[in-house]
Amino acid sequence: MDSRPPPDPLARLDARARPRVRLGIGAAVVLLIVALVTAVLVSAFASAPTAQVVAPTGPPAVVAATAPPASPVAGTIFVHVLGAVRRSGLFEVRAGARVMDVVAAAGGLTARADPAGINLARPVSDGEQVYVPSVGETRAPPAGASAAGGASGAGGAGAGGVHAPVNLNTATIAELETLPRIGPAMAQRIIDYRNANGPFASVDDLRSITGIGDKTLEALAGQVTV
């Protein structure tokens, strides 16, 4: 006969329950780890700075091109200024300008200019030649030039039929060309010499200019001064 005691039913039940208990604990641990990892990831994403996406507010601004100014040629005239001004020559002024405007364009009056002989308010026209007289001047302005006061200067002598001597230190090329034996080239040499060496001290200084000799000085006697 078998002397071993009969198996205990409760022990069998306990042996069967142990694996289940172990399996339940393992699943709980896995779930706990998953929960911890999820919490860490959520915390990390929550603390990360949120990227801002700036949507364009509209198309780039287009700057319209500025229209070019009107041509300076429009509405202007040309006037030739001679006589007792600082810079004789051809000047472009606005249409409707007056004598005072062209005199200002020519640098203004010289110290020898005669303001009493100038009508500064007179309008000028395109292609006009304006002549500004010097103090005490009685010779007529060059042919084709109108006196700044408004009188015509075409031909003829001044009052009493006497031509005033041409001042070598203030004369323009046009004025010098009215002298005997002085053409455009010689008049330009006189102007160049004056610009390079300063005012003439005497009429005899003309001898320093190439092409001017005794005969020319004799022809100029009484017609030039300094």
Secondary structure, DSSP 4 states (H G I P E B T S, - for coil): ---SPPPPHHHHHHHHHHHHHHHHHHHHHHHHHHHHHHHHHHHHHHHSPPPP-----SSPP-PPPPPPPPPTTTTEEEEEEEESBSS-EEEEEETT-BHHHHHHHTT-B-TTB-GGG--TT-B--TT-EEEEPBTT--SPPPTT-EETTS-B--SS-SGGG-PPPEETTT--HHHHTTSTT--HHHHHHHHHHHHHH-S-SSGGGGGGSTT--HHHHHHHTTTEE-
